[in-house]
Amino acid sequence: MPNDAFNTQLAETISALNSPSFTPKLMRVIASLLSFDCAVILGYREGKHPIYLYDSIENERELLFQRYLTTSFQNDPFYQKLNANKEQGIFTLKDVVSKDVARNDLDYQAYCQQFYHQTGWKDELSMLIEIEPARWVMLYFGFMQDDKRFTKPQVTKLKSYFAIIQSLCQQHWKQTEFTLAEPVFSSNAYSGQMRAAIESALTSFGQTVLTKREQEIAALIAQGNDSKEIATQLDVAEGTVKNHRKRIYAQLNVASLSEFFQLFLNHLITQSR
């Protein structure tokens, strides 16, 4: 049975539904059930780039923005499993990567060489949760130390609580857009600075060459929204957004979304110093 601390954290998470503090409280609930060194949460929309929602990465985090969110996500075995099967649940690396795939799959080998091995993660598991048929959240948990791995008892314990975590995520994100979460531990200076840096970068990105409306659209692009979603959020025609987008690309001297993300990452790193 859940202990008193779990019950308290669960109650706080329920109270935070549909608010920016939901995600950090959800992470506290999960941390009471599973030991991990770092975590990433992404929003998934079918056929589109993932949306960054949260991370607690302290080392090599630029890889998440510069590589994973631009191209590497396509070869992520958890992402591929979601695309192929649309199956909810908790999955370990062994569940999604067979020995044969690890040895012979060129896409997976490229993913490891260009992204995964460089992150420093030594083991990983993921929760895949359907919010709506075309909207999912992907929660990733990892260990950074060589001597740490997710054990069967740990995974079994977490799976016994999956229905609770699933329900919380569905209730929250059915009513909420995929947006940045508050830091997990508000007392943690690093987490607070991380969020402040991201918000500052979103606000100031391109301010010397873009109009206020273009800056607003650029910030939404940087968060992973496509033209249709931006049009809905701003209550304007999709064609208007596309015209702004062309000018934004021209003013920033980029020719693709990948180049746009790399430019934003450089800006974010500069802002964080």
C-alpha positions as CSV (number, residue, x, y, z in Angstrom):
1,M,0.0,0.0,0.0
2,P,1.2,3.6,-0.6
3,N,2.8,5.2,2.4
4,D,1.8,8.5,4.0
5,A,4.4,10.5,2.1
6,F,3.2,9.1,-1.2
7,N,-0.4,9.9,-0.3
8,T,0.6,13.5,0.5
9,Q,2.5,13.9,-2.7
10,L,-0.3,12.4,-4.7
11,A,-2.8,14.8,-3.1
12,E,-0.6,17.7,-3.9
13,T,-0.3,16.6,-7.5
14,I,-4.1,16.2,-7.9
15,S,-4.5,19.7,-6.5
16,A,-2.0,21.0,-9.1
17,L,-3.9,19.6,-12.1
18,N,-4.1,22.2,-15.0
19,S,-1.5,24.4,-13.4
20,P,2.2,25.0,-14.2
21,S,3.2,23.3,-10.9
22,F,1.6,20.0,-12.0
23,T,4.7,18.5,-13.6
24,P,7.2,19.1,-10.7
25,K,4.7,17.6,-8.3
26,L,4.2,14.7,-10.6
27,M,7.9,14.2,-10.7
28,R,8.1,14.1,-6.9
29,V,5.5,11.3,-6.9
30,I,7.5,9.3,-9.4
31,A,10.8,10.0,-7.5
32,S,9.1,8.4,-4.4
33,L,8.6,5.2,-6.4
34,L,11.8,5.1,-8.6
35,S,15.4,6.2,-8.1
36,F,16.9,8.0,-11.1
37,D,19.5,10.6,-11.9
38,C,17.8,12.7,-14.5
39,A,14.6,13.0,-16.4
40,V,13.1,14.4,-19.6
41,I,9.5,15.0,-20.5
42,L,8.4,15.5,-24.1
43,G,5.1,16.1,-25.8
44,Y,4.4,14.0,-28.9
45,R,2.2,14.9,-31.8
46,E,1.9,12.4,-34.6
47,G,4.0,13.4,-37.6
48,K,5.6,16.4,-35.9
49,H,8.7,17.3,-33.9
50,P,8.4,16.5,-30.2
51,I,7.8,19.4,-27.9
52,Y,10.2,20.0,-25.0
53,L,8.3,20.2,-21.7
54,Y,10.9,19.6,-19.0
55,D,14.3,18.2,-18.2
56,S,16.6,17.8,-15.1
57,I,19.8,17.3,-17.1
58,E,22.8,19.1,-15.8
59,N,25.5,17.7,-18.2
60,E,25.5,17.9,-22.0
61,R,22.0,19.2,-22.1
62,E,22.6,21.2,-25.2
63,L,22.5,17.8,-27.0
64,L,18.8,17.6,-26.2
65,F,18.1,20.8,-28.1
66,Q,20.7,20.7,-30.8
67,R,20.5,17.1,-31.8
68,Y,17.6,15.2,-30.3
69,L,14.8,17.7,-30.9
70,T,16.0,18.5,-34.4
71,T,16.8,15.1,-35.9
72,S,18.0,12.3,-33.5
73,F,14.5,11.8,-32.0
74,Q,13.6,9.9,-35.3
75,N,16.0,7.1,-34.3
76,D,15.1,7.0,-30.6
77,P,13.9,3.4,-30.0
78,F,11.2,4.6,-27.6
79,Y,10.0,7.1,-30.1
80,Q,10.0,4.4,-32.8
81,K,8.1,2.1,-30.6
82,L,5.4,4.7,-30.0
83,N,5.1,5.4,-33.7
84,A,4.9,1.7,-34.6
85,N,2.6,0.4,-31.9
86,K,0.9,3.2,-30.1
87,E,1.2,1.2,-26.9
88,Q,1.0,2.8,-23.5
89,G,3.2,1.5,-20.6
90,I,6.6,1.5,-19.0
91,F,9.5,0.2,-21.2
92,T,13.2,-0.4,-20.5
93,L,15.9,-0.2,-23.1
94,K,15.9,-4.0,-23.2
95,D,12.2,-4.0,-24.1
96,V,12.8,-1.8,-27.2
97,V,16.3,-2.7,-28.3
98,S,17.1,-6.4,-28.9
99,K,20.7,-7.6,-29.1
100,D,20.3,-8.0,-32.8
101,V,19.1,-4.4,-33.3
102,A,22.0,-3.1,-31.1
103,R,24.5,-5.0,-33.3
104,N,23.0,-4.6,-36.7
105,D,20.6,-1.7,-36.9
106,L,22.5,1.2,-38.6
107,D,19.9,3.8,-37.5
108,Y,20.2,2.8,-33.9
109,Q,24.0,2.8,-34.1
110,A,23.9,6.3,-35.5
111,Y,21.5,7.4,-32.7
112,C,23.9,6.1,-30.1
113,Q,27.0,7.6,-31.7
114,Q,25.5,11.0,-32.5
115,F,23.4,11.5,-29.4
116,Y,22.8,8.8,-26.7
117,H,26.4,7.9,-25.8
118,Q,27.3,11.5,-25.7
119,T,24.7,12.3,-23.1
120,G,26.4,10.1,-20.5
121,W,23.2,8.2,-19.8
122,K,24.1,4.6,-18.8
123,D,20.5,3.1,-18.6
124,E,17.1,4.4,-19.4
125,L,13.4,3.7,-19.2
126,S,10.4,5.5,-20.6
127,M,6.7,5.9,-19.8
128,L,4.5,6.3,-22.9
129,I,1.1,7.8,-22.1
130,E,-1.7,8.6,-24.6
131,I,-3.5,11.9,-23.9
132,E,-5.5,11.8,-27.1
133,P,-5.1,9.6,-30.2
134,A,-2.6,12.0,-31.7
135,R,-1.2,13.5,-28.5
136,W,1.1,11.6,-26.1
137,V,3.6,12.4,-23.4
138,M,6.9,10.6,-23.2
139,L,8.6,10.5,-19.8
140,Y,12.3,9.4,-19.8
141,F,14.3,8.5,-16.7
142,G,18.0,7.8,-16.8
143,F,21.1,6.8,-14.7
144,M,24.4,8.6,-15.3
145,Q,26.6,6.2,-13.3
146,D,28.1,3.0,-14.7
147,D,27.1,0.9,-11.6
148,K,23.4,1.8,-11.7
149,R,20.7,0.1,-13.7
150,F,17.0,-0.2,-13.5
151,T,16.2,-3.5,-11.8
152,K,13.3,-5.7,-12.4
153,P,11.9,-5.1,-8.9
154,Q,12.1,-1.3,-9.5
155,V,10.3,-1.6,-12.8
156,T,7.7,-3.9,-11.4
157,K,7.0,-1.5,-8.6
158,L,6.7,1.4,-10.9
159,K,4.4,-0.5,-13.2
160,S,2.0,-1.2,-10.3
161,Y,1.5,2.6,-10.1
162,F,1.3,3.2,-13.8
163,A,-2.5,3.5,-13.9
164,I,-2.3,6.4,-11.3
165,I,0.4,8.2,-13.2
166,Q,-1.4,7.6,-16.5
167,S,-4.7,9.1,-15.1
168,L,-2.9,12.1,-13.7
169,C,-1.2,12.9,-17.1
170,Q,-4.4,12.4,-19.1
171,Q,-6.4,14.6,-16.8
172,H,-3.8,17.3,-16.9
173,W,-2.8,17.4,-20.6
174,K,-6.2,16.9,-22.0
175,Q,-7.0,20.4,-20.6
176,T,-3.5,21.9,-21.0
177,E,-1.3,22.8,-24.0
178,F,2.2,21.4,-24.1
179,T,4.1,24.2,-22.4
180,L,7.1,24.5,-20.1
181,A,6.7,23.2,-16.6
182,E,7.9,24.9,-13.4
183,P,11.2,23.5,-12.0
184,V,10.9,20.3,-10.1
185,F,12.4,21.6,-6.9
186,S,11.7,25.2,-6.4
187,S,14.4,25.5,-3.8
188,N,17.0,24.2,-6.2
189,A,18.8,27.1,-7.7
190,Y,19.9,25.3,-10.8
191,S,16.3,24.3,-11.7
192,G,15.1,27.8,-11.2
193,Q,17.9,29.3,-13.2
194,M,17.3,26.8,-16.0
195,R,13.6,27.8,-16.4
196,A,14.4,31.5,-16.1
197,A,17.1,31.1,-18.8
198,I,14.7,29.4,-21.2
199,E,12.0,31.9,-20.6
200,S,14.4,34.8,-21.0
201,A,15.8,33.2,-24.2
202,L,12.3,32.8,-25.6
203,T,11.4,36.4,-24.9
204,S,14.6,37.9,-26.3
205,F,15.3,35.6,-29.3
206,G,15.6,37.7,-32.4
207,Q,14.6,41.0,-30.7
208,T,17.1,43.1,-32.7
209,V,15.7,42.0,-36.1
210,L,12.1,40.8,-35.5
211,T,8.9,42.7,-34.8
212,K,7.1,41.9,-31.5
213,R,4.6,39.7,-33.4
214,E,7.4,37.9,-35.1
215,Q,9.2,37.4,-31.8
216,E,6.0,35.9,-30.4
217,I,5.7,33.5,-33.3
218,A,9.5,32.7,-33.2
219,A,9.1,31.8,-29.5
220,L,6.2,29.4,-30.3
221,I,8.2,27.8,-33.1
222,A,11.1,27.3,-30.7
223,Q,8.7,25.4,-28.4
224,G,7.8,23.0,-31.2
225,N,4.5,24.4,-32.4
226,D,3.7,24.2,-36.1
227,S,2.0,26.9,-38.1
228,K,-1.5,25.6,-37.6
229,E,-1.1,25.4,-33.8
230,I,0.4,28.9,-33.7
231,A,-2.5,30.2,-35.7
232,T,-5.0,28.7,-33.2
233,Q,-3.1,30.0,-30.2
234,L,-2.9,33.6,-31.7
235,D,-6.3,33.5,-33.3
236,V,-5.0,34.4,-36.7
237,A,-5.1,32.8,-40.2
238,E,-2.6,30.0,-40.8
239,G,-1.5,31.8,-43.9
240,T,-0.6,34.8,-41.8
241,V,1.6,32.7,-39.6
242,K,3.3,31.2,-42.7
243,N,4.1,34.6,-44.0
244,H,5.5,35.7,-40.7
245,R,7.5,32.5,-40.6
246,K,9.1,33.2,-44.0
247,R,10.2,36.6,-42.9
248,I,11.5,35.2,-39.5
249,Y,13.6,32.7,-41.4
250,A,14.9,35.4,-43.7
251,Q,15.7,37.9,-40.9
252,L,17.5,35.2,-38.9
253,N,19.3,33.9,-42.0
254,V,18.1,30.3,-41.6
255,A,16.7,28.0,-44.2
256,S,15.2,25.1,-42.2
257,L,13.7,24.3,-38.8
258,S,16.9,22.5,-37.9
259,E,18.9,25.6,-38.5
260,F,16.3,27.6,-36.5
261,F,16.6,25.3,-33.5
262,Q,20.4,25.4,-33.6
263,L,20.3,29.2,-33.7
264,F,17.9,29.3,-30.8
265,L,20.1,26.9,-28.8
266,N,23.2,29.1,-29.3
267,H,21.1,32.0,-28.1
268,L,19.9,30.0,-25.1
269,I,23.5,29.1,-24.1
270,T,24.6,32.7,-24.5
271,Q,21.7,33.9,-22.3
272,S,22.6,31.3,-19.7
273,R,26.1,32.5,-19.1
